[in-house]
Amino acid sequence: MIGFDGKKGLVLGVANQRSIALAVARQLDALGAELCLTYGPDPKGRFEAHVRGFADQMNVTQIHPLDVREDGDVVRLFANLEQAWGGLDFLVHSVAFADRDELTRPFSQTSREGWNLALDVSAYSLLPIVREGSRLMRANGGGSIAVMSFIGSVLAVPNYHVMGPAKAALESAIRYLARELGPDNIRINAVSAGAIRTLSSSGVKQFGDMLKVAGEHSALQRNVTVEEIAQTTAFLLSSGASAITGQSIYVDCGYNIMAN
Ligand SMILES: NC(=O)c1ccc[n+]([C@@H]2O[C@H](COP(=O)([O-])OP(=O)(O)OC[C@H]3O[C@@H](n4cnc5c(N)ncnc54)[C@H](O)[C@@H]3O)[C@@H](O)[C@H]2O)c1
């Protein structure tokens, strides 16, 4: 039911060995999928080499650069996929960015530029990707999409700041996209993941405290692992989740249901 033999899909957001997207790609690879990976902009130029190295260990047949702020990149990426694959079965959006400075000031001090950048990369970017990706999914008679979110979309999490509204926008967007794409048999869901130590989360001040609190106050009294997030993502993308769309599914050891 959750096999991906013969399925082709795109995973956005692998930067290094800690990336949630890498765990998701490895899970999908283990379940039989053929993958396309992308690498985002990196001032130090390491992401491409990382992605190519990881790709060697998986059934990755396409690797492309992608800056989600560049519409031309998005169009080029899907034109390449259309030429190579004809259609697309699934896609994973695991991309976010906020300027570190914006996460260290009080929330009300967020600059207009900082707000626009965080919401552009972390939320708006889903729309052009889905626009292009859904075109290829229709060619296959349907498909499924997963995005990564965080509980900061609905709760005021210390130091998460501008990323909270960005994740709220992302989760709202998946509901509107689910309504729009449902008639074409395309599903879209968010995985609201518990805290994981990654490159992105290192930009959140006192992230270690967040991990400690989540570990102590979750129903399961531990932190989630990146493999558990990847397993649920694969499930949501699979035919096993064929009636699930427009949802934000918490994969956080039950942290979100606890009152303290
Ligand atoms: N780490 C956590 O605790 C946590 C918890 C819940 C949700 N998430 C979400 O998971 C997703 C992946 O984050 P992660 O924690 O694995 O960190 P990460 O830093 O490994 O991944 C973030 C990715 O975003 C990409 N990116 C940033 N700007 C981009 C741009 N302009 N164009 C293209 N790509 C760009 C980076 O290249 C990187 O691959 C994000 O949406 C994040 O908000 C993370």
The ligand as a MOL file (V3000), in Angstrom:
LIG
                    3D

  0  0  0     0  0            999 V3000
M  V30 BEGIN CTAB
M  V30 COUNTS 44 48 0 0 0
M  V30 BEGIN ATOM
M  V30 1 N 14.0900 21.3820 11.9180 0
M  V30 2 C 12.9310 21.5030 12.5370 0
M  V30 3 O 12.8530 21.5080 13.7940 0
M  V30 4 C 11.6730 21.6210 11.7300 0
M  V30 5 C 10.4430 21.3700 12.3640 0
M  V30 6 C 9.2810 21.4920 11.6300 0
M  V30 7 C 9.3330 21.8520 10.2820 0
M  V30 8 N 10.5600 22.0850 9.6990 0 CHG=1
M  V30 9 C 10.5600 22.4690 8.2890 0
M  V30 10 O 11.2030 21.4660 7.5480 0
M  V30 11 C 11.6500 22.0300 6.3130 0
M  V30 12 C 13.0970 21.6350 6.0870 0
M  V30 13 O 13.9350 22.2580 7.0450 0
M  V30 14 P 15.1310 21.4980 7.7640 0
M  V30 15 O 14.9160 21.6660 9.2170 0
M  V30 16 O 15.3160 20.1540 7.1930 0 CHG=-1
M  V30 17 O 16.3810 22.4450 7.4290 0
M  V30 18 P 17.3550 22.4960 6.1450 0
M  V30 19 O 18.1360 23.7620 6.3470 0
M  V30 20 O 18.0960 21.2450 6.0090 0
M  V30 21 O 16.3540 22.6380 4.9300 0
M  V30 22 C 15.8640 23.8900 4.4720 0
M  V30 23 C 16.0340 23.8860 2.9640 0
M  V30 24 O 15.4880 25.0870 2.3990 0
M  V30 25 C 16.2900 25.3740 1.2730 0
M  V30 26 N 16.1180 26.7660 0.8370 0
M  V30 27 C 16.2120 27.9110 1.5620 0
M  V30 28 N 16.0430 28.9670 0.7580 0
M  V30 29 C 15.8150 28.4810 -0.5070 0
M  V30 30 C 15.5730 29.0690 -1.7750 0
M  V30 31 N 15.5130 30.4090 -1.9310 0
M  V30 32 N 15.3880 28.2660 -2.8460 0
M  V30 33 C 15.4340 26.9170 -2.7140 0
M  V30 34 N 15.6830 26.2810 -1.5400 0
M  V30 35 C 15.8630 27.0730 -0.4530 0
M  V30 36 C 17.7070 25.1290 1.7640 0
M  V30 37 O 18.5950 24.9880 0.6570 0
M  V30 38 C 17.5070 23.8340 2.5380 0
M  V30 39 O 17.7090 22.7270 1.6880 0
M  V30 40 C 11.4220 23.5330 6.4320 0
M  V30 41 O 10.1810 23.8660 5.8240 0
M  V30 42 C 11.3270 23.7280 7.9310 0
M  V30 43 O 10.6150 24.8960 8.2960 0
M  V30 44 C 11.7160 21.9700 10.3900 0
M  V30 END ATOM
M  V30 BEGIN BOND
M  V30 1 1 1 2
M  V30 2 2 2 3
M  V30 3 1 2 4
M  V30 4 1 4 5
M  V30 5 2 4 44
M  V30 6 2 5 6
M  V30 7 1 6 7
M  V30 8 2 7 8
M  V30 9 1 8 9
M  V30 10 1 8 44
M  V30 11 1 9 10
M  V30 12 1 9 42
M  V30 13 1 10 11
M  V30 14 1 11 12
M  V30 15 1 11 40
M  V30 16 1 12 13
M  V30 17 1 13 14
M  V30 18 2 14 15
M  V30 19 1 14 16
M  V30 20 1 14 17
M  V30 21 1 17 18
M  V30 22 2 18 19
M  V30 23 1 18 20
M  V30 24 1 18 21
M  V30 25 1 21 22
M  V30 26 1 22 23
M  V30 27 1 23 24
M  V30 28 1 23 38
M  V30 29 1 24 25
M  V30 30 1 25 26
M  V30 31 1 25 36
M  V30 32 1 26 27
M  V30 33 1 26 35
M  V30 34 2 27 28
M  V30 35 1 28 29
M  V30 36 1 29 30
M  V30 37 2 29 35
M  V30 38 1 30 31
M  V30 39 2 30 32
M  V30 40 1 32 33
M  V30 41 2 33 34
M  V30 42 1 34 35
M  V30 43 1 36 37
M  V30 44 1 36 38
M  V30 45 1 38 39
M  V30 46 1 40 41
M  V30 47 1 40 42
M  V30 48 1 42 43
M  V30 END BOND
M  V30 END CTAB
M  END
